[in-house]
Amino acid sequence: MTGPTSATATNPRICPDCDGFASAKVTLGGRDSYGHLRTITSQCPACHGTGTRPARRFRASDWEVAA
């Protein structure tokens, strides 16, 4: 890899709840007295607006196979 930045050890995972689109503007309907559209910013509750989630850590019990 070339460039000024090095590769990270772990890649951030995209949040499965928002698919990386962590925040969105939502219109409240109507306009204020200045004519501006009233909006609020809504953030993904799972990733708190970052768009990424930490990698899942597996436990030893996740790998055991029932015979």
N, CA, C and O atoms as a CHARMM CRD file, in Angstrom:
* protein
*
  268
    1    1 MET  N      0.84700  -1.17400   0.00000 PROA 1      0.00000
    2    1 MET  CA     0.00000   0.00000   0.00000 PROA 1      0.00000
    3    1 MET  C      0.88500   1.22700   0.00000 PROA 1      0.00000
    4    1 MET  O      1.83700   1.31200   0.77600 PROA 1      0.00000
    5    2 THR  N      0.58500   2.15300  -0.84500 PROA 2      0.00000
    6    2 THR  CA     1.36400   3.37700  -0.90800 PROA 2      0.00000
    7    2 THR  C      0.54200   4.52500  -0.36500 PROA 2      0.00000
    8    2 THR  O     -0.68700   4.46300  -0.34000 PROA 2      0.00000
    9    3 GLY  N      1.22000   5.56800   0.06700 PROA 3      0.00000
   10    3 GLY  CA     0.52400   6.74100   0.58800 PROA 3      0.00000
   11    3 GLY  C      1.00100   7.09000   1.97200 PROA 3      0.00000
   12    3 GLY  O      1.74900   6.33200   2.58900 PROA 3      0.00000
   13    4 PRO  N      0.57400   8.23400   2.46400 PROA 4      0.00000
   14    4 PRO  CA     1.06400   8.69900   3.75600 PROA 4      0.00000
   15    4 PRO  C      0.46700   7.98000   4.95500 PROA 4      0.00000
   16    4 PRO  O      1.04700   8.03200   6.03900 PROA 4      0.00000
   17    5 THR  N     -0.64900   7.32400   4.80300 PROA 5      0.00000
   18    5 THR  CA    -1.27800   6.63500   5.93100 PROA 5      0.00000
   19    5 THR  C     -1.09500   5.14000   5.80100 PROA 5      0.00000
   20    5 THR  O     -1.14700   4.59700   4.69800 PROA 5      0.00000
   21    6 SER  N     -0.88300   4.48200   6.90400 PROA 6      0.00000
   22    6 SER  CA    -0.72200   3.03600   6.89100 PROA 6      0.00000
   23    6 SER  C     -2.06500   2.35000   7.09200 PROA 6      0.00000
   24    6 SER  O     -3.02600   2.96000   7.56000 PROA 6      0.00000
   25    7 ALA  N     -2.11400   1.09200   6.73700 PROA 7      0.00000
   26    7 ALA  CA    -3.34200   0.32200   6.91100 PROA 7      0.00000
   27    7 ALA  C     -3.56300   0.05100   8.39600 PROA 7      0.00000
   28    7 ALA  O     -2.60900  -0.14200   9.14900 PROA 7      0.00000
   29    8 THR  N     -4.81000   0.03900   8.80500 PROA 8      0.00000
   30    8 THR  CA    -5.12300  -0.24800  10.20000 PROA 8      0.00000
   31    8 THR  C     -5.13500  -1.74600  10.42600 PROA 8      0.00000
   32    8 THR  O     -5.31800  -2.52500   9.49000 PROA 8      0.00000
   33    9 ALA  N     -4.93900  -2.14600  11.67200 PROA 9      0.00000
   34    9 ALA  CA    -4.91100  -3.56400  12.01300 PROA 9      0.00000
   35    9 ALA  C     -6.28300  -4.20600  11.83100 PROA 9      0.00000
   36    9 ALA  O     -6.38200  -5.33700  11.35600 PROA 9      0.00000
   37   10 THR  N     -7.32900  -3.49300  12.20200 PROA 10     0.00000
   38   10 THR  CA    -8.67900  -4.01000  12.02700 PROA 10     0.00000
   39   10 THR  C     -9.51700  -2.97800  11.27900 PROA 10     0.00000
   40   10 THR  O     -9.46400  -1.78600  11.58300 PROA 10     0.00000
   41   11 ASN  N    -10.26400  -3.43000  10.33300 PROA 11     0.00000
   42   11 ASN  CA   -11.13400  -2.53300   9.58600 PROA 11     0.00000
   43   11 ASN  C    -12.42700  -2.32500  10.36600 PROA 11     0.00000
   44   11 ASN  O    -12.96300  -3.27800  10.93200 PROA 11     0.00000
   45   12 PRO  N    -12.94200  -1.08300  10.40700 PROA 12     0.00000
   46   12 PRO  CA   -14.21500  -0.87800  11.08600 PROA 12     0.00000
   47   12 PRO  C    -15.33400  -1.57200  10.31800 PROA 12     0.00000
   48   12 PRO  O    -15.32200  -1.61200   9.08700 PROA 12     0.00000
   49   13 ARG  N    -16.28500  -2.10900  11.04200 PROA 13     0.00000
   50   13 ARG  CA   -17.39700  -2.81200  10.41800 PROA 13     0.00000
   51   13 ARG  C    -18.56000  -1.85600  10.25700 PROA 13     0.00000
   52   13 ARG  O    -18.81900  -1.03800  11.14000 PROA 13     0.00000
   53   14 ILE  N    -19.25600  -1.94700   9.15300 PROA 14     0.00000
   54   14 ILE  CA   -20.41600  -1.10900   8.90400 PROA 14     0.00000
   55   14 ILE  C    -21.55200  -1.56400   9.80500 PROA 14     0.00000
   56   14 ILE  O    -21.80200  -2.76100   9.95100 PROA 14     0.00000
   57   15 CYS  N    -22.23200  -0.60800  10.40200 PROA 15     0.00000
   58   15 CYS  CA   -23.34700  -0.90700  11.30200 PROA 15     0.00000
   59   15 CYS  C    -24.45100  -1.63000  10.52600 PROA 15     0.00000
   60   15 CYS  O    -24.89900  -1.12100   9.49800 PROA 15     0.00000
   61   16 PRO  N    -24.90400  -2.80500  10.98900 PROA 16     0.00000
   62   16 PRO  CA   -25.94300  -3.53300  10.27000 PROA 16     0.00000
   63   16 PRO  C    -27.32300  -2.89100  10.38400 PROA 16     0.00000
   64   16 PRO  O    -28.21100  -3.19700   9.58800 PROA 16     0.00000
   65   17 ASP  N    -27.51500  -2.01300  11.35100 PROA 17     0.00000
   66   17 ASP  CA   -28.82700  -1.39000  11.52000 PROA 17     0.00000
   67   17 ASP  C    -29.05800  -0.24200  10.54400 PROA 17     0.00000
   68   17 ASP  O    -30.17500  -0.05700  10.05900 PROA 17     0.00000
   69   18 CYS  N    -28.00000   0.53900  10.24900 PROA 18     0.00000
   70   18 CYS  CA   -28.18000   1.70800   9.38600 PROA 18     0.00000
   71   18 CYS  C    -27.38400   1.60900   8.08800 PROA 18     0.00000
   72   18 CYS  O    -27.44300   2.52700   7.27000 PROA 18     0.00000
   73   19 ASP  N    -26.64300   0.52100   7.87800 PROA 19     0.00000
   74   19 ASP  CA   -25.80800   0.30200   6.69000 PROA 19     0.00000
   75   19 ASP  C    -24.81600   1.43000   6.44500 PROA 19     0.00000
   76   19 ASP  O    -24.49100   1.72700   5.29600 PROA 19     0.00000
   77   20 GLY  N    -24.33200   2.06200   7.50900 PROA 20     0.00000
   78   20 GLY  CA   -23.33200   3.10700   7.38600 PROA 20     0.00000
   79   20 GLY  C    -23.90200   4.50600   7.24300 PROA 20     0.00000
   80   20 GLY  O    -23.15900   5.48400   7.32700 PROA 20     0.00000
   81   21 PHE  N    -25.21100   4.62200   7.02700 PROA 21     0.00000
   82   21 PHE  CA   -25.85700   5.93100   6.93100 PROA 21     0.00000
   83   21 PHE  C    -26.40000   6.27300   8.31200 PROA 21     0.00000
   84   21 PHE  O    -27.58900   6.10400   8.58300 PROA 21     0.00000
   85   22 ALA  N    -25.51700   6.75500   9.18300 PROA 22     0.00000
   86   22 ALA  CA   -25.81000   6.84900  10.60500 PROA 22     0.00000
   87   22 ALA  C    -26.70400   8.01300  11.00400 PROA 22     0.00000
   88   22 ALA  O    -27.39100   7.92700  12.02200 PROA 22     0.00000
   89   23 SER  N    -26.72000   9.08600  10.24600 PROA 23     0.00000
   90   23 SER  CA   -27.56700  10.20700  10.61700 PROA 23     0.00000
   91   23 SER  C    -28.30800  10.72100   9.39200 PROA 23     0.00000
   92   23 SER  O    -27.81700  10.63600   8.26700 PROA 23     0.00000
   93   24 ALA  N    -29.47800  11.24500   9.62900 PROA 24     0.00000
   94   24 ALA  CA   -30.31800  11.73500   8.54600 PROA 24     0.00000
   95   24 ALA  C    -31.08400  12.96300   9.01500 PROA 24     0.00000
   96   24 ALA  O    -31.40800  13.08500  10.19600 PROA 24     0.00000
   97   25 LYS  N    -31.36900  13.86300   8.10100 PROA 25     0.00000
   98   25 LYS  CA   -32.19900  15.02200   8.39300 PROA 25     0.00000
   99   25 LYS  C    -33.65200  14.63900   8.12200 PROA 25     0.00000
  100   25 LYS  O    -33.97200  14.05900   7.08500 PROA 25     0.00000
  101   26 VAL  N    -34.51400  14.97000   9.06000 PROA 26     0.00000
  102   26 VAL  CA   -35.92900  14.64400   8.94800 PROA 26     0.00000
  103   26 VAL  C    -36.70700  15.95700   9.00600 PROA 26     0.00000
  104   26 VAL  O    -36.50500  16.76800   9.91100 PROA 26     0.00000
  105   27 THR  N    -37.59200  16.15800   8.03900 PROA 27     0.00000
  106   27 THR  CA   -38.37700  17.39500   8.04900 PROA 27     0.00000
  107   27 THR  C    -39.54700  17.24400   9.01000 PROA 27     0.00000
  108   27 THR  O    -40.15100  16.17800   9.12300 PROA 27     0.00000
  109   28 LEU  N    -39.84700  18.32600   9.69100 PROA 28     0.00000
  110   28 LEU  CA   -40.96500  18.33400  10.62200 PROA 28     0.00000
  111   28 LEU  C    -42.25000  18.81900   9.95800 PROA 28     0.00000
  112   28 LEU  O    -43.31700  18.79300  10.57100 PROA 28     0.00000
  113   29 GLY  N    -42.15000  19.25000   8.73400 PROA 29     0.00000
  114   29 GLY  CA   -43.30800  19.76600   8.01900 PROA 29     0.00000
  115   29 GLY  C    -43.46200  21.25300   8.26800 PROA 29     0.00000
  116   29 GLY  O    -43.32200  21.71800   9.39900 PROA 29     0.00000
  117   30 GLY  N    -43.74300  21.97700   7.24200 PROA 30     0.00000
  118   30 GLY  CA   -43.91600  23.40700   7.37700 PROA 30     0.00000
  119   30 GLY  C    -42.59400  24.15700   7.42900 PROA 30     0.00000
  120   30 GLY  O    -41.51200  23.57100   7.37600 PROA 30     0.00000
  121   31 ARG  N    -42.72300  25.47700   7.53600 PROA 31     0.00000
  122   31 ARG  CA   -41.54500  26.34100   7.56900 PROA 31     0.00000
  123   31 ARG  C    -41.66800  27.31000   8.73500 PROA 31     0.00000
  124   31 ARG  O    -42.76300  27.58000   9.23000 PROA 31     0.00000
  125   32 ASP  N    -40.51100  27.83200   9.16600 PROA 32     0.00000
  126   32 ASP  CA   -40.54000  28.80200  10.25500 PROA 32     0.00000
  127   32 ASP  C    -40.86300  30.20000   9.70700 PROA 32     0.00000
  128   32 ASP  O    -41.13800  30.35600   8.51800 PROA 32     0.00000
  129   33 SER  N    -40.82900  31.19200  10.56800 PROA 33     0.00000
  130   33 SER  CA   -41.22200  32.55200  10.16100 PROA 33     0.00000
  131   33 SER  C    -40.24000  33.16400   9.16800 PROA 33     0.00000
  132   33 SER  O    -40.58600  34.14000   8.50200 PROA 33     0.00000
  133   34 TYR  N    -39.03100  32.62700   9.04700 PROA 34     0.00000
  134   34 TYR  CA   -38.04300  33.12400   8.09600 PROA 34     0.00000
  135   34 TYR  C    -38.11100  32.38100   6.75700 PROA 34     0.00000
  136   34 TYR  O    -37.40200  32.74000   5.81800 PROA 34     0.00000
  137   35 GLY  N    -38.93500  31.37700   6.66500 PROA 35     0.00000
  138   35 GLY  CA   -39.08600  30.61400   5.43400 PROA 35     0.00000
  139   35 GLY  C    -38.19500  29.39600   5.35200 PROA 35     0.00000
  140   35 GLY  O    -38.16000  28.72100   4.32300 PROA 35     0.00000
  141   36 HSD  N    -37.47300  29.10500   6.42300 PROA 36     0.00000
  142   36 HSD  CA   -36.59900  27.93700   6.42200 PROA 36     0.00000
  143   36 HSD  C    -37.38500  26.67000   6.75200 PROA 36     0.00000
  144   36 HSD  O    -38.30600  26.68200   7.56900 PROA 36     0.00000
  145   37 LEU  N    -36.99700  25.58100   6.09600 PROA 37     0.00000
  146   37 LEU  CA   -37.62300  24.29400   6.35100 PROA 37     0.00000
  147   37 LEU  C    -37.17900  23.78100   7.71700 PROA 37     0.00000
  148   37 LEU  O    -35.98200  23.74300   8.00100 PROA 37     0.00000
  149   38 ARG  N    -38.11300  23.39300   8.55300 PROA 38     0.00000
  150   38 ARG  CA   -37.79300  22.90900   9.89500 PROA 38     0.00000
  151   38 ARG  C    -37.34700  21.45500   9.80300 PROA 38     0.00000
  152   38 ARG  O    -38.08400  20.60600   9.30200 PROA 38     0.00000
  153   39 THR  N    -36.13200  21.16500  10.28900 PROA 39     0.00000
  154   39 THR  CA   -35.59600  19.80600  10.25900 PROA 39     0.00000
  155   39 THR  C    -34.96600  19.46500  11.60300 PROA 39     0.00000
  156   39 THR  O    -34.59800  20.34600  12.38000 PROA 39     0.00000
  157   40 ILE  N    -34.85300  18.16800  11.85500 PROA 40     0.00000
  158   40 ILE  CA   -34.10100  17.67300  13.00400 PROA 40     0.00000
  159   40 ILE  C    -33.13800  16.61800  12.47700 PROA 40     0.00000
  160   40 ILE  O    -33.36700  16.04300  11.41300 PROA 40     0.00000
  161   41 THR  N    -32.06500  16.36200  13.21500 PROA 41     0.00000
  162   41 THR  CA   -31.11400  15.32300  12.84900 PROA 41     0.00000
  163   41 THR  C    -31.40400  14.09100  13.68300 PROA 41     0.00000
  164   41 THR  O    -31.43200  14.14700  14.91300 PROA 41     0.00000
  165   42 SER  N    -31.62000  12.97900  13.00000 PROA 42     0.00000
  166   42 SER  CA   -31.87600  11.71200  13.66700 PROA 42     0.00000
  167   42 SER  C    -30.65500  10.82500  13.50400 PROA 42     0.00000
  168   42 SER  O    -30.12600  10.69200  12.40000 PROA 42     0.00000
  169   43 GLN  N    -30.19600  10.20800  14.60700 PROA 43     0.00000
  170   43 GLN  CA   -29.02800   9.34100  14.55200 PROA 43     0.00000
  171   43 GLN  C    -29.41200   7.90800  14.86100 PROA 43     0.00000
  172   43 GLN  O    -30.37200   7.64500  15.58500 PROA 43     0.00000
  173   44 CYS  N    -28.65200   6.99500  14.30400 PROA 44     0.00000
  174   44 CYS  CA   -28.87400   5.56900  14.52900 PROA 44     0.00000
  175   44 CYS  C    -28.67000   5.25700  16.01200 PROA 44     0.00000
  176   44 CYS  O    -27.61400   5.58000  16.55600 PROA 44     0.00000
  177   45 PRO  N    -29.64200   4.64400  16.68000 PROA 45     0.00000
  178   45 PRO  CA   -29.48300   4.34400  18.10300 PROA 45     0.00000
  179   45 PRO  C    -28.48600   3.21700  18.37900 PROA 45     0.00000
  180   45 PRO  O    -27.97400   3.10900  19.49300 PROA 45     0.00000
  181   46 ALA  N    -28.20900   2.38700  17.39400 PROA 46     0.00000
  182   46 ALA  CA   -27.29100   1.26800  17.61900 PROA 46     0.00000
  183   46 ALA  C    -25.82500   1.71400  17.61000 PROA 46     0.00000
  184   46 ALA  O    -25.03900   1.27000  18.44600 PROA 46     0.00000
  185   47 CYS  N    -25.45400   2.59400  16.66300 PROA 47     0.00000
  186   47 CYS  CA   -24.04900   3.01600  16.55600 PROA 47     0.00000
  187   47 CYS  C    -23.82900   4.44900  17.02700 PROA 47     0.00000
  188   47 CYS  O    -22.70300   4.94700  16.98200 PROA 47     0.00000
  189   48 HSD  N    -24.87000   5.10600  17.46800 PROA 48     0.00000
  190   48 HSD  CA   -24.80800   6.47700  17.98900 PROA 48     0.00000
  191   48 HSD  C    -24.25500   7.46800  16.97400 PROA 48     0.00000
  192   48 HSD  O    -23.52700   8.39100  17.33700 PROA 48     0.00000
  193   49 GLY  N    -24.59500   7.28000  15.71300 PROA 49     0.00000
  194   49 GLY  CA   -24.22100   8.23100  14.67900 PROA 49     0.00000
  195   49 GLY  C    -22.84000   8.05700  14.08300 PROA 49     0.00000
  196   49 GLY  O    -22.39300   8.93100  13.34000 PROA 49     0.00000
  197   50 THR  N    -22.14500   6.97600  14.37300 PROA 50     0.00000
  198   50 THR  CA   -20.81200   6.78300  13.80500 PROA 50     0.00000
  199   50 THR  C    -20.83600   5.99400  12.50200 PROA 50     0.00000
  200   50 THR  O    -19.95300   6.17600  11.66400 PROA 50     0.00000
  201   51 GLY  N    -21.81900   5.12700  12.31100 PROA 51     0.00000
  202   51 GLY  CA   -21.91000   4.31600  11.10000 PROA 51     0.00000
  203   51 GLY  C    -21.10200   3.04000  11.14900 PROA 51     0.00000
  204   51 GLY  O    -21.15100   2.24300  10.21200 PROA 51     0.00000
  205   52 THR  N    -20.34800   2.82600  12.23700 PROA 52     0.00000
  206   52 THR  CA   -19.54000   1.61800  12.36400 PROA 52     0.00000
  207   52 THR  C    -19.83200   0.93700  13.68800 PROA 52     0.00000
  208   52 THR  O    -20.29800   1.56200  14.64000 PROA 52     0.00000
  209   53 ARG  N    -19.55300  -0.34500  13.72900 PROA 53     0.00000
  210   53 ARG  CA   -19.71900  -1.13100  14.95800 PROA 53     0.00000
  211   53 ARG  C    -18.42100  -1.86900  15.21500 PROA 53     0.00000
  212   53 ARG  O    -17.71700  -2.21400  14.26600 PROA 53     0.00000
  213   54 PRO  N    -18.08100  -2.12300  16.47500 PROA 54     0.00000
  214   54 PRO  CA   -16.88600  -2.92700  16.74600 PROA 54     0.00000
  215   54 PRO  C    -17.09500  -4.36400  16.27800 PROA 54     0.00000
  216   54 PRO  O    -18.22100  -4.85700  16.21800 PROA 54     0.00000
  217   55 ALA  N    -15.99500  -5.01700  15.95000 PROA 55     0.00000
  218   55 ALA  CA   -16.07000  -6.40600  15.51600 PROA 55     0.00000
  219   55 ALA  C    -16.59800  -7.26500  16.65700 PROA 55     0.00000
  220   55 ALA  O    -16.30200  -7.01100  17.82400 PROA 55     0.00000
  221   56 ARG  N    -17.37000  -8.26700  16.31700 PROA 56     0.00000
  222   56 ARG  CA   -17.94100  -9.14700  17.32100 PROA 56     0.00000
  223   56 ARG  C    -16.86800 -10.09400  17.83400 PROA 56     0.00000
  224   56 ARG  O    -16.09900 -10.65800  17.05500 PROA 56     0.00000
  225   57 ARG  N    -16.82200 -10.26200  19.12900 PROA 57     0.00000
  226   57 ARG  CA   -15.87100 -11.20900  19.71400 PROA 57     0.00000
  227   57 ARG  C    -16.59100 -12.52800  19.94400 PROA 57     0.00000
  228   57 ARG  O    -17.67700 -12.57100  20.52300 PROA 57     0.00000
  229   58 PHE  N    -15.97500 -13.58600  19.48500 PROA 58     0.00000
  230   58 PHE  CA   -16.56000 -14.90500  19.63900 PROA 58     0.00000
  231   58 PHE  C    -16.08300 -15.53800  20.93700 PROA 58     0.00000
  232   58 PHE  O    -14.92100 -15.40800  21.32300 PROA 58     0.00000
  233   59 ARG  N    -16.98700 -16.21100  21.58600 PROA 59     0.00000
  234   59 ARG  CA   -16.64100 -16.96900  22.78500 PROA 59     0.00000
  235   59 ARG  C    -16.33400 -18.40800  22.37700 PROA 59     0.00000
  236   59 ARG  O    -16.70800 -18.84400  21.28800 PROA 59     0.00000
  237   60 ALA  N    -15.66200 -19.12800  23.24300 PROA 60     0.00000
  238   60 ALA  CA   -15.35400 -20.53100  22.96600 PROA 60     0.00000
  239   60 ALA  C    -16.63400 -21.34000  22.79900 PROA 60     0.00000
  240   60 ALA  O    -16.66000 -22.29900  22.02700 PROA 60     0.00000
  241   61 SER  N    -17.69500 -20.96700  23.51100 PROA 61     0.00000
  242   61 SER  CA   -18.95800 -21.71400  23.42300 PROA 61     0.00000
  243   61 SER  C    -19.62400 -21.51500  22.05400 PROA 61     0.00000
  244   61 SER  O    -20.44800 -22.33800  21.65700 PROA 61     0.00000
  245   62 ASP  N    -19.28300 -20.43700  21.32100 PROA 62     0.00000
  246   62 ASP  CA   -19.84500 -20.23700  19.98900 PROA 62     0.00000
  247   62 ASP  C    -19.32000 -21.24200  18.98900 PROA 62     0.00000
  248   62 ASP  O    -19.98200 -21.53100  17.99300 PROA 62     0.00000
  249   63 TRP  N    -18.13200 -21.78400  19.24200 PROA 63     0.00000
  250   63 TRP  CA   -17.48100 -22.69300  18.31000 PROA 63     0.00000
  251   63 TRP  C    -17.73700 -24.15600  18.61000 PROA 63     0.00000
  252   63 TRP  O    -17.40900 -25.01500  17.79100 PROA 63     0.00000
  253   64 GLU  N    -18.31400 -24.46200  19.76200 PROA 64     0.00000
  254   64 GLU  CA   -18.55700 -25.85900  20.11700 PROA 64     0.00000
  255   64 GLU  C    -19.68400 -26.43900  19.27900 PROA 64     0.00000
  256   64 GLU  O    -20.68000 -25.77400  18.99300 PROA 64     0.00000
  257   65 VAL  N    -19.50600 -27.67400  18.90000 PROA 65     0.00000
  258   65 VAL  CA   -20.49800 -28.35200  18.07300 PROA 65     0.00000
  259   65 VAL  C    -21.15800 -29.42800  18.92400 PROA 65     0.00000
  260   65 VAL  O    -20.48600 -30.23600  19.56600 PROA 65     0.00000
  261   66 ALA  N    -22.48800 -29.42100  18.91500 PROA 66     0.00000
  262   66 ALA  CA   -23.22300 -30.43300  19.68100 PROA 66     0.00000
  263   66 ALA  C    -23.17200 -31.74900  18.89800 PROA 66     0.00000
  264   66 ALA  O    -23.39600 -31.77300  17.68800 PROA 66     0.00000
  265   67 ALA  N    -22.88100 -32.81200  19.59100 PROA 67     0.00000
  266   67 ALA  CA   -22.77400 -34.12800  18.92500 PROA 67     0.00000
  267   67 ALA  C    -24.06700 -34.88600  19.01200 PROA 67     0.00000
  268   67 ALA  O    -24.16100 -36.00600  18.51000 PROA 67     0.00000
